[in-house]
């Protein structure tokens, strides 16, 4: 961020209102005019002489006997300068603590909250501040939030306390500091507990906060691969009714739920959650919608669906997105059962497909699904099929090709057997039911033949006993 941008951002913070006593307004106006001039003069020094600017801001703080608006603004400038320009977080923490003391004076709550949130964004390197905020020790970072917590308790500002704790929880989540995250979550969960006499709007606000906490927790447990805990949070989140959450929050919960179902091979549930996650991310304008759309496309292929995921009204606009076009081509290769084309697409698009470890985890399953679908389609035209031919066509070894066929036979997706001597798949065109029927008919025919021969032999024996012609035809005489 340039000095000009920094100045412009400060100018936005000038949008405030302050409370004054009605008495002696004229005298206060003169005093305000002088200190206001001092403030803007100090501010103009930031570009050329930061040390002089800091001294000028400090003079404003020292010269005001009562903690007022311009002292607050001066301390805010000093905190930012110490942190961003001078890279002295400890000095910034000192001026920040002094600034927090002003929140109980005549600085309005809204303006104080906006300023504090802005400083905490700088400290945490959040959003647009990420590129310019220095990396500070975690203990120092935690000290900024601890100072905020104490100030909020003293001022009985529960709203700011909740916001800053939520901001800290997200910060620890992003940095994978789960040991630090868990106590913050417990504190925030306590704030969600219903209170006696609370209104429906209060319950709705707490319900929305609870979903934000669930979104943080489910991401933590997903990263830690604690599947049982992840499912508990997911089920709890699905039961929250008294909330109007931000679409991005539900996008996170549904995404983690979809990935959880994918790991369990519950493809139908996964596709439902991932589609809903994509829709919520799309509504909130989150760039994560692209990644979730990839997961959704992958799920459709893994479940063997013939539905093109880009046929829906919601997904169709992204069909030709540069980050998605490789997945679009992969879907086409899958539907055409073109195994070699699919492998080429995967190799040529590592950055946009297999670069994601979660997608990479399922690539073996995807290729297996594609190969088995190819086998199911190709055997329709044959009664015998060479295993070597299958292996060559699928670009795999004969043993792997044989394993795929055995799996299909055991799953009763194809009817047949493997002749390992000849190295061929012998397909049963009649199917198992027909085979059983013909075997049964053969057994009946043999039994009838046995009975007929028994009758003939019995008649021959009787004729011989009577002294008649003993030839074979005598039984029919």
C-alpha positions as CSV (number, residue, x, y, z in Angstrom):
1,X,0.0,0.0,0.0
2,X,1.4,3.4,-1.0
3,X,1.4,6.4,1.3
4,X,-1.4,7.9,-0.8
5,X,-3.6,4.8,-0.3
6,X,-2.8,4.9,3.4
7,X,-3.9,8.5,3.5
8,X,-7.1,7.8,1.6
9,X,-7.9,5.0,4.0
10,X,-7.4,7.3,6.9
11,X,-9.7,9.8,5.3
12,X,-12.5,7.1,5.2
13,X,-12.1,6.9,9.0
14,X,-13.0,10.5,9.3
15,X,-16.7,9.5,8.9
16,X,-17.6,9.7,12.6
17,X,-19.8,11.5,15.1
18,X,-18.9,12.7,18.6
19,X,-20.9,13.7,21.5
20,X,-20.4,17.2,23.0
21,X,-21.9,19.0,26.0
22,X,-24.3,21.8,25.1
23,X,-22.4,24.2,27.5
24,X,-19.5,26.3,26.2
25,X,-19.9,25.1,22.6
26,X,-18.2,28.2,21.2
27,X,-15.1,27.8,23.4
28,X,-14.9,24.1,22.5
29,X,-15.2,25.0,18.8
30,X,-12.1,27.2,19.0
31,X,-10.1,24.6,20.9
32,X,-11.3,21.9,18.4
33,X,-10.2,24.1,15.5
34,X,-6.6,24.4,16.9
35,X,-6.2,20.7,17.6
36,X,-7.8,19.8,14.3
37,X,-5.2,21.9,12.5
38,X,-2.4,20.2,14.6
39,X,-3.8,16.8,13.6
40,X,-3.8,17.4,9.9
41,X,-0.4,19.1,10.0
42,X,1.0,16.0,11.7
43,X,-0.7,13.8,9.2
44,X,0.9,15.7,6.3
45,X,4.3,14.9,7.8
46,X,3.9,11.1,7.4
47,X,5.1,11.1,3.8
48,X,8.4,13.0,4.4
49,X,9.3,12.7,8.1
50,X,7.7,9.9,10.1
51,X,9.6,10.7,13.3
52,X,8.3,14.3,13.2
53,X,4.8,13.1,12.5
54,X,4.9,10.7,15.5
55,X,6.1,13.6,17.8
56,X,3.4,15.8,16.5
57,X,0.7,13.2,17.1
58,X,2.1,12.5,20.6
59,X,1.9,16.3,21.4
60,X,-1.8,16.2,20.6
61,X,-2.3,13.4,23.0
62,X,-0.2,15.0,25.8
63,X,-1.8,18.5,25.4
64,X,-5.4,17.2,25.7
65,X,-6.2,17.0,29.4
66,X,-9.3,15.0,28.7
67,X,-9.4,11.9,26.5
68,X,-11.2,13.2,23.4
69,X,-11.7,12.7,19.7
70,X,-8.4,14.1,18.4
71,X,-6.3,12.2,21.0
72,X,-8.0,9.0,19.9
73,X,-7.3,9.8,16.2
74,X,-3.7,10.7,16.9
75,X,-3.1,7.4,18.8
76,X,-4.7,5.5,15.9
77,X,-2.2,7.1,13.5
78,X,0.7,6.3,15.8
79,X,-0.4,2.7,16.2
80,X,-0.5,2.2,12.5
81,X,2.8,3.9,11.8
82,X,4.6,2.0,14.5
83,X,3.2,-1.2,13.2
84,X,3.3,-0.8,9.4
85,X,6.1,1.7,8.7
86,X,8.5,1.3,11.6
87,X,7.9,-2.4,12.1
88,X,7.9,-2.0,15.8
89,X,4.9,-4.1,17.0
90,X,5.7,-3.6,20.7
91,X,5.6,0.2,20.3
92,X,2.3,-0.2,18.4
93,X,0.9,-2.3,21.2
94,X,1.7,0.5,23.7
95,X,-0.1,3.1,21.7
96,X,-3.0,0.7,21.0
97,X,-3.5,0.0,24.7
98,X,-3.6,3.8,25.3
99,X,-6.1,4.2,22.5
100,X,-8.4,1.6,24.0
101,X,-8.6,3.7,27.1
102,X,-10.4,6.4,25.0
103,X,-13.3,4.0,24.1
104,X,-15.0,4.8,27.4
105,X,-14.9,8.6,26.8
106,X,-16.7,10.7,24.3
107,X,-15.7,8.6,21.3
108,X,-18.8,7.0,19.9
109,X,-19.1,3.2,20.1
110,X,-19.6,2.7,16.4
111,X,-16.5,4.8,15.5
112,X,-14.4,3.1,18.2
113,X,-15.4,-0.4,16.9
114,X,-14.6,0.5,13.3
115,X,-11.2,1.9,14.3
116,X,-10.3,-1.1,16.5
117,X,-11.4,-3.6,13.9
118,X,-9.3,-1.8,11.3
119,X,-6.2,-2.0,13.5
120,X,-6.8,-5.7,14.2
121,X,-7.0,-6.3,10.5
122,X,-3.6,-4.7,10.1
123,X,-2.1,-6.7,13.0
124,X,-3.5,-10.0,11.7
125,X,-2.5,-9.2,8.1
126,X,-6.1,-9.8,7.0
127,X,-7.6,-9.2,3.5
128,X,-6.0,-6.2,1.7
129,X,-3.5,-5.7,4.6
130,X,-1.9,-9.1,4.1
131,X,0.8,-7.9,1.7
132,X,2.0,-5.0,3.9
133,X,1.6,-6.2,7.4
134,X,4.8,-7.5,9.0
135,X,4.9,-11.0,10.5
136,X,4.9,-10.6,14.2
137,X,5.5,-13.2,17.0
138,X,2.2,-15.0,17.8
139,X,2.5,-13.9,21.5
140,X,2.6,-10.3,20.4
141,X,-0.4,-10.9,18.1
142,X,-2.3,-12.5,21.0
143,X,-1.4,-9.5,23.2
144,X,-3.3,-7.2,20.9
145,X,-6.4,-9.3,21.2
146,X,-6.0,-9.8,24.9
147,X,-5.8,-6.0,25.4
148,X,-9.0,-5.7,23.3
149,X,-10.8,-8.3,25.4
150,X,-9.9,-6.5,28.6
151,X,-11.0,-3.1,27.3
152,X,-14.3,-4.6,26.0
153,X,-15.0,-6.1,29.5
154,X,-14.3,-2.8,31.2
155,X,-16.5,-1.0,28.7
156,X,-19.2,-3.8,28.8
157,X,-19.1,-3.9,25.0
158,X,-20.2,-7.5,24.3
159,X,-20.7,-6.8,20.6
160,X,-17.1,-5.7,20.0
161,X,-15.8,-8.5,22.3
162,X,-17.6,-11.1,20.2
163,X,-16.4,-9.6,16.9
164,X,-12.8,-9.4,18.0
165,X,-12.9,-13.0,19.4
166,X,-14.4,-14.2,16.2
167,X,-11.7,-12.4,14.2
168,X,-9.1,-14.0,16.4
169,X,-10.6,-17.5,15.9
170,X,-10.5,-17.1,12.2
171,X,-6.9,-15.9,12.4
172,X,-5.8,-19.0,14.4
173,X,-7.7,-21.2,12.0
174,X,-5.9,-19.8,9.0
175,X,-2.6,-20.2,10.8
176,X,-3.5,-23.7,12.0
177,X,-2.9,-22.7,15.6
178,X,-5.5,-25.1,16.9
179,X,-4.2,-25.1,20.5
180,X,-4.9,-21.4,20.6
181,X,-8.1,-21.7,18.7
182,X,-10.0,-24.1,21.0
183,X,-10.3,-21.8,24.1
184,X,-11.5,-19.0,21.9
185,X,-14.2,-21.3,20.5
186,X,-15.3,-22.3,24.0
187,X,-15.6,-18.7,24.9
188,X,-17.7,-17.8,21.9
189,X,-19.9,-20.9,22.3
190,X,-20.8,-19.6,25.8
191,X,-21.9,-16.4,24.2
192,X,-24.3,-18.4,22.1
193,X,-26.2,-19.8,25.1
194,X,-29.8,-18.5,25.3
195,X,-30.5,-16.1,28.1
196,X,-33.8,-15.6,30.0
197,X,-36.1,-13.0,28.5
198,X,-34.1,-12.9,25.2
199,X,-36.1,-11.8,22.1
200,X,-36.4,-13.8,18.9
201,X,-34.0,-11.3,17.2
202,X,-31.4,-12.1,19.9
203,X,-31.9,-15.8,19.4
204,X,-31.5,-15.3,15.6
205,X,-28.3,-13.4,16.2
206,X,-26.9,-16.1,18.4
207,X,-28.0,-18.7,15.9
208,X,-26.1,-17.0,13.2
209,X,-23.0,-16.7,15.4
210,X,-23.3,-20.4,16.3
211,X,-23.2,-21.3,12.6
212,X,-20.1,-19.1,12.2
213,X,-18.5,-21.1,15.0
214,X,-19.5,-24.4,13.4
215,X,-18.0,-23.3,10.1
216,X,-14.7,-22.7,11.9
217,X,-14.8,-25.9,13.9
218,X,-15.7,-28.1,10.9
219,X,-12.7,-26.7,9.0
220,X,-10.5,-27.5,11.9
221,X,-11.7,-31.1,12.3
222,X,-11.5,-31.6,8.6
223,X,-7.9,-30.5,8.5
224,X,-7.1,-32.7,11.5
225,X,-9.0,-35.6,9.9
226,X,-11.1,-36.1,13.0
227,X,-14.0,-37.6,11.0
228,X,-16.2,-38.4,14.0
229,X,-16.0,-34.8,15.3
230,X,-16.5,-33.4,11.9
231,X,-19.7,-35.3,11.4
232,X,-21.0,-34.2,14.8
233,X,-20.4,-30.6,13.9
234,X,-22.0,-31.1,10.5
235,X,-25.1,-32.7,12.0
236,X,-25.4,-30.0,14.6
237,X,-25.1,-27.2,12.0
238,X,-27.9,-28.8,9.9
239,X,-30.2,-28.6,13.0
240,X,-29.8,-24.8,13.5
241,X,-33.0,-23.1,12.4
242,X,-33.0,-19.8,14.2
243,X,-30.4,-18.1,12.0
244,X,-29.9,-16.0,8.9
245,X,-26.3,-16.8,8.2
246,X,-24.1,-15.2,5.5
247,X,-24.1,-17.5,2.4
248,X,-20.3,-17.9,2.7
249,X,-20.8,-19.5,6.1
250,X,-23.2,-22.1,4.8
251,X,-20.9,-22.6,1.8
252,X,-18.1,-23.6,4.2
253,X,-20.2,-26.0,6.2
254,X,-21.7,-27.6,3.0
255,X,-18.3,-27.9,1.4
256,X,-16.8,-29.7,4.4
257,X,-19.9,-31.9,4.5
258,X,-19.5,-32.8,0.9
259,X,-15.9,-33.6,1.2
260,X,-16.7,-35.7,4.3
261,X,-19.3,-37.7,2.3
262,X,-16.8,-38.1,-0.5
263,X,-14.3,-39.7,1.9
264,X,-17.0,-42.1,2.9
265,X,-17.9,-42.9,-0.8
266,X,-21.4,-41.6,-0.2
267,X,-21.6,-40.0,-3.6
268,X,-25.3,-39.0,-3.6
269,X,-25.0,-37.1,-0.3
270,X,-21.7,-35.6,-1.4
271,X,-23.2,-34.3,-4.7
272,X,-26.1,-32.7,-2.8
273,X,-23.9,-30.9,-0.3
274,X,-21.3,-29.8,-2.9
275,X,-23.9,-28.4,-5.2
276,X,-25.5,-26.4,-2.3
277,X,-22.0,-25.2,-1.3
278,X,-21.3,-24.0,-4.8
279,X,-24.6,-22.2,-4.9
280,X,-24.0,-20.4,-1.6
281,X,-20.4,-19.5,-2.5
282,X,-21.7,-18.2,-5.9
283,X,-24.3,-16.1,-4.1
284,X,-21.7,-14.6,-1.8
285,X,-19.2,-13.9,-4.6
286,X,-16.6,-16.2,-3.1
287,X,-13.8,-17.4,-5.3
288,X,-14.0,-20.8,-3.5
289,X,-17.0,-21.6,-5.8
290,X,-14.6,-22.7,-8.5
291,X,-12.8,-25.2,-6.3
292,X,-16.1,-26.6,-5.0
293,X,-17.4,-26.9,-8.6
294,X,-14.3,-29.1,-9.3
295,X,-15.2,-31.3,-6.4
296,X,-18.8,-31.5,-7.6
297,X,-17.7,-32.5,-11.1
298,X,-15.4,-35.1,-9.7
299,X,-18.2,-36.6,-7.6
300,X,-20.5,-37.0,-10.6
301,X,-17.8,-39.0,-12.4
302,X,-17.0,-41.1,-9.3
303,X,-20.6,-42.1,-8.9
304,X,-20.8,-43.1,-12.6
305,X,-23.5,-40.6,-13.3
306,X,-24.4,-39.9,-17.0
307,X,-25.7,-36.5,-16.0
308,X,-23.4,-33.6,-17.2
309,X,-22.8,-31.4,-14.2
310,X,-22.6,-28.3,-16.4
311,X,-26.1,-28.7,-17.7
312,X,-27.7,-27.0,-14.7
313,X,-28.6,-23.3,-14.8
314,X,-26.2,-22.5,-11.9
315,X,-23.1,-24.2,-13.2
316,X,-23.5,-23.6,-16.9
317,X,-21.9,-20.1,-16.8
318,X,-18.7,-21.5,-15.5
319,X,-18.3,-24.2,-18.1
320,X,-15.6,-22.3,-20.0
321,X,-13.9,-20.7,-17.0
322,X,-10.1,-21.0,-17.4
323,X,-10.0,-22.8,-14.1
324,X,-12.8,-25.2,-15.0
325,X,-12.3,-25.9,-18.7
326,X,-9.9,-28.8,-17.9
327,X,-12.6,-30.4,-15.8
328,X,-15.1,-29.8,-18.6
329,X,-12.8,-31.7,-21.0
330,X,-12.4,-34.5,-18.4
331,X,-16.1,-34.9,-18.2
332,X,-16.3,-35.3,-22.0
333,X,-13.5,-37.9,-22.0
334,X,-15.3,-39.8,-19.2
335,X,-18.6,-39.8,-21.0
336,X,-16.9,-41.0,-24.2
337,X,-15.0,-43.7,-22.2
338,X,-11.8,-42.4,-23.6
339,X,-9.3,-43.5,-21.0
340,X,-6.2,-42.3,-22.8
341,X,-7.7,-38.8,-23.4
342,X,-8.6,-38.6,-19.7
343,X,-5.0,-39.5,-18.6
344,X,-3.6,-36.9,-21.0
345,X,-5.9,-34.2,-19.5
346,X,-4.9,-35.1,-16.0
347,X,-1.2,-35.0,-16.8
348,X,-1.5,-31.7,-18.7
349,X,-3.5,-29.9,-16.0
350,X,-1.7,-30.7,-12.8
351,X,-2.0,-27.1,-11.6
352,X,-5.8,-26.8,-12.0
353,X,-6.8,-30.5,-11.2
354,X,-4.3,-32.7,-9.4
355,X,-2.6,-29.8,-7.8
356,X,-5.3,-29.9,-5.1
357,X,-4.3,-32.7,-2.7
358,X,-8.0,-33.6,-2.1
359,X,-8.7,-34.1,-5.8
360,X,-5.4,-36.0,-6.2
361,X,-6.5,-38.4,-3.5
362,X,-9.4,-39.6,-5.8
363,X,-7.6,-39.8,-9.1
364,X,-6.9,-43.5,-8.8
365,X,-10.6,-44.1,-8.0
366,X,-11.6,-41.9,-11.0
367,X,-9.4,-43.8,-13.4
368,X,-10.7,-47.1,-12.1
369,X,-14.2,-46.0,-12.5
370,X,-13.5,-44.8,-16.1
371,X,-11.8,-48.1,-16.9
372,X,-14.6,-50.3,-15.5
373,X,-17.2,-48.2,-17.4
374,X,-15.2,-48.8,-20.6
375,X,-15.1,-52.6,-20.0
376,X,-18.9,-52.7,-19.3
377,X,-19.5,-50.9,-22.6
378,X,-17.1,-52.8,-24.8
379,X,-18.1,-56.3,-23.7
380,X,-21.6,-55.8,-25.1
381,X,-20.3,-56.7,-28.6
382,X,-18.3,-59.8,-27.6
383,X,-18.7,-63.3,-26.2
384,X,-15.0,-63.7,-25.7
385,X,-12.5,-60.9,-25.1
386,X,-8.7,-61.1,-24.7
387,X,-7.3,-59.8,-21.4
388,X,-4.2,-58.6,-23.3
389,X,-6.4,-56.6,-25.6
390,X,-8.1,-55.0,-22.6
391,X,-4.8,-54.2,-20.9
392,X,-3.4,-52.6,-24.1
393,X,-6.5,-50.5,-24.7
394,X,-6.7,-49.3,-21.1
395,X,-2.9,-48.7,-20.9
396,X,-2.5,-50.9,-17.8
397,X,-0.9,-54.3,-17.0
398,X,-2.7,-57.6,-17.7
399,X,-3.0,-58.4,-14.0
400,X,-4.7,-55.0,-13.4
401,X,-7.1,-55.6,-16.3
402,X,-7.9,-59.1,-14.9
403,X,-8.5,-57.5,-11.5
404,X,-11.0,-55.1,-12.9
405,X,-12.9,-57.8,-14.7
406,X,-13.0,-60.0,-11.6
407,X,-14.4,-57.1,-9.6
408,X,-17.1,-56.6,-12.2
409,X,-18.0,-60.3,-12.2
410,X,-18.2,-60.3,-8.4
411,X,-20.3,-57.2,-8.3
412,X,-22.6,-58.9,-11.0
413,X,-22.1,-56.0,-13.4
414,X,-21.1,-58.5,-16.1
415,X,-21.9,-62.2,-16.5
416,X,-19.1,-64.4,-17.3
417,X,-15.9,-66.1,-16.2
418,X,-12.1,-65.8,-16.8
419,X,-10.3,-68.6,-18.8
420,X,-6.8,-68.0,-17.4
421,X,-5.4,-70.7,-19.6
422,X,-6.5,-69.0,-22.8
423,X,-6.2,-65.5,-21.2
424,X,-9.7,-64.5,-22.2
425,X,-13.0,-63.3,-20.6
426,X,-15.8,-65.8,-21.5
427,X,-19.1,-63.9,-21.4
428,X,-22.4,-65.4,-20.6
429,X,-24.9,-64.0,-23.1
430,X,-27.9,-65.7,-21.4
431,X,-27.1,-64.5,-17.9
432,X,-27.1,-66.4,-14.6
433,X,-30.9,-66.8,-14.5
434,X,-31.0,-68.3,-18.0
435,X,-28.1,-70.6,-17.2
436,X,-29.8,-71.9,-14.2
437,X,-33.0,-72.5,-16.2
438,X,-31.2,-74.5,-18.9
439,X,-29.3,-76.5,-16.3
440,X,-32.5,-77.4,-14.6
441,X,-34.1,-78.4,-17.9
442,X,-31.1,-80.6,-18.6
443,X,-31.5,-82.3,-15.3
444,X,-35.2,-82.9,-15.9
445,X,-34.4,-84.4,-19.4
446,X,-31.9,-86.8,-17.9
447,X,-34.3,-87.9,-15.2
448,X,-37.0,-88.6,-17.9
449,X,-34.5,-90.6,-19.9
450,X,-33.6,-92.6,-16.8
451,X,-37.3,-93.3,-16.1
452,X,-37.9,-94.3,-19.7
453,X,-35.0,-96.8,-19.7
454,X,-36.2,-98.3,-16.4
455,X,-39.7,-98.9,-17.9
456,X,-38.2,-100.5,-21.1
457,X,-35.9,-102.8,-19.1
458,X,-38.8,-103.8,-16.9
459,X,-41.0,-104.8,-19.9
460,X,-38.1,-106.8,-21.5
461,X,-37.6,-108.7,-18.3
462,X,-41.3,-109.7,-18.1
463,X,-41.4,-110.9,-21.7
464,X,-38.4,-113.0,-21.1
465,X,-40.1,-114.6,-18.1
466,X,-43.1,-115.4,-20.2
467,X,-40.9,-117.1,-22.8
468,X,-41.6,-114.5,-25.5
469,X,-39.2,-112.9,-28.0
470,X,-36.4,-111.6,-26.0
471,X,-35.2,-108.9,-28.4
472,X,-35.1,-105.3,-27.4
473,X,-38.3,-104.5,-29.3
474,X,-40.2,-107.2,-27.4
475,X,-41.2,-104.7,-24.8
476,X,-43.2,-102.8,-27.4
477,X,-45.0,-106.0,-28.7
